[in-house]
Amino acid sequence: MLNEKVVALLNDQINKELYSAYLYLDMANYVGDLGLDGFAHWYELQAGEERDHALKIRKYLIENDEKVVLEAIAKPDKIFDGALSVLEAGYEHEQYVTSLIHDIYDVAIDTKDWRTAQFLDWFVKEQLEEEESARDLITKYKLFANDGAGLYELNKELGKR
């Protein structure tokens, strides 16, 4: 049996992961409208990963005989001002998600919920990769954004992901 507070946080995290999927779809729409179809593809795949994270947490709760509570998913409210602002918002969002995972991990440890702490190890590692990918994308964009051929190649590379 899992700690009640941990269960509540995990249910909330399902909602946050699904919001993340919505946010990344919104980002895909924005960069797609700019003609950056490779960037759009990258964010569409990110949206799928976030959905998968939500499902992974859902499955964990079910396997532990805990009730899954689905709440309304908030509408993305970010305002973008060009492709770089999308990339920076994505990185900031990943840092936020990392903080949420760390908060759940802290509560799991404090309540001696070792099973959930072990489950969350995967998410801690995943967030490191997510932040690194977002940071790397910003770096590459800054390198190539002012060079049409470079931006074209970066867009093409992201479309192959």
C-alpha positions in Angstrom: 0.0 0.0 0.0 1.3 3.4 -1.0 1.4 6.5 1.1 -1.8 8.6 0.7 0.1 11.8 0.0 2.3 10.1 -2.5 -0.8 8.7 -4.3 -2.3 12.2 -4.5 1.0 13.6 -5.9 1.2 10.8 -8.5 -2.4 11.5 -9.6 -1.5 15.2 -9.9 1.6 14.3 -11.9 -0.6 12.3 -14.4 -2.4 15.6 -15.0 0.8 17.5 -15.3 2.2 15.0 -17.8 -0.9 15.3 -19.9 -0.7 19.1 -19.7 2.9 18.8 -20.9 1.6 16.8 -23.9 -0.9 19.6 -24.7 1.8 22.2 -24.3 4.1 20.4 -26.7 1.3 20.0 -29.2 0.7 23.7 -28.9 4.4 24.3 -29.6 4.3 21.9 -32.6 1.4 24.0 -34.0 3.3 27.2 -33.5 6.5 26.2 -35.1 4.6 24.3 -37.8 2.9 27.6 -38.7 6.4 29.2 -39.0 7.2 26.5 -41.6 9.5 24.6 -39.3 7.9 21.1 -39.9 10.9 19.3 -38.5 10.6 21.3 -35.3 6.9 20.5 -35.3 7.6 16.8 -35.7 10.1 17.0 -32.7 7.5 18.6 -30.5 4.8 16.1 -31.6 7.1 13.3 -30.5 7.7 15.1 -27.2 3.9 15.3 -26.7 3.7 11.5 -27.2 6.5 10.9 -24.6 4.6 13.1 -22.1 1.5 11.1 -22.7 3.4 7.9 -22.2 4.8 9.2 -18.9 1.2 9.8 -17.7 0.3 6.3 -18.7 3.3 4.9 -16.9 2.3 6.6 -13.7 -1.3 5.4 -14.2 -0.2 1.8 -14.6 2.0 2.1 -11.5 -1.0 3.3 -9.4 -3.2 0.5 -10.8 -0.6 -2.2 -10.2 -0.5 -1.0 -6.6 -4.3 -1.1 -6.2 -4.6 2.6 -6.0 -7.4 4.7 -7.5 -6.5 6.8 -10.5 -8.2 10.2 -10.4 -8.2 12.1 -13.7 -8.8 15.9 -13.5 -9.4 18.4 -16.3 -6.3 19.3 -18.3 -5.5 23.0 -18.4 -5.3 24.8 -21.7 -1.7 25.8 -22.6 -1.3 29.5 -21.9 2.2 30.2 -23.1 2.6 33.1 -25.6 5.4 32.6 -28.1 7.4 35.2 -29.9 9.3 33.3 -32.5 10.9 29.8 -32.6 13.5 30.6 -29.9 10.8 31.5 -27.4 9.2 28.1 -28.0 12.5 26.3 -27.4 13.2 28.3 -24.3 9.7 27.7 -22.9 10.2 23.9 -23.6 13.4 24.0 -21.6 11.8 25.9 -18.7 8.9 23.5 -18.7 11.2 20.5 -18.4 13.0 22.1 -15.5 9.5 22.6 -13.9 8.6 18.9 -14.5 11.9 17.9 -12.9 11.1 19.9 -9.8 7.7 18.1 -9.6 9.3 14.7 -9.9 11.9 15.7 -7.2 9.0 16.8 -4.9 7.3 13.5 -5.2 10.6 11.7 -4.7 11.2 13.7 -1.5 7.7 12.8 -0.1 8.3 9.1 -1.0 11.6 9.1 0.9 10.1 11.0 3.8 7.3 8.5 4.2 9.5 5.5 3.6 7.7 4.6 0.4 10.7 2.8 -1.1 8.7 1.2 -3.9 7.6 4.6 -5.2 11.1 6.0 -4.8 12.5 3.2 -6.9 9.8 3.7 -9.5 10.6 7.4 -9.6 14.3 6.7 -10.3 13.4 6.2 -14.0 11.7 9.6 -14.1 14.7 11.3 -12.5 17.0 9.9 -15.2 14.4 10.7 -17.9 14.2 14.3 -16.8 18.0 14.6 -17.0 17.7 13.5 -20.7 14.7 15.8 -21.3 16.5 18.8 -20.0 19.7 18.0 -21.9 17.7 17.6 -25.2 15.9 20.9 -24.7 19.2 22.7 -23.9 20.9 21.1 -26.9 18.1 22.2 -29.2 18.4 25.8 -27.9 22.2 25.7 -28.5 21.8 24.4 -32.0 19.1 26.9 -32.9 21.3 29.8 -31.7 24.1 28.5 -33.8 22.1 28.0 -37.0 19.1 30.4 -36.8 20.8 33.2 -38.7 22.1 30.9 -41.4 19.3 29.8 -43.7 21.1 26.7 -44.9 22.0 25.8 -41.3 18.4 26.3 -40.1 17.2 24.2 -43.0 19.5 21.3 -42.1 18.6 21.5 -38.4 14.9 21.5 -39.3 15.6 18.5 -41.5 17.5 16.7 -38.8 14.6 17.2 -36.3 12.2 15.8 -38.8 14.1 12.5 -38.9 13.8 11.9 -35.2 
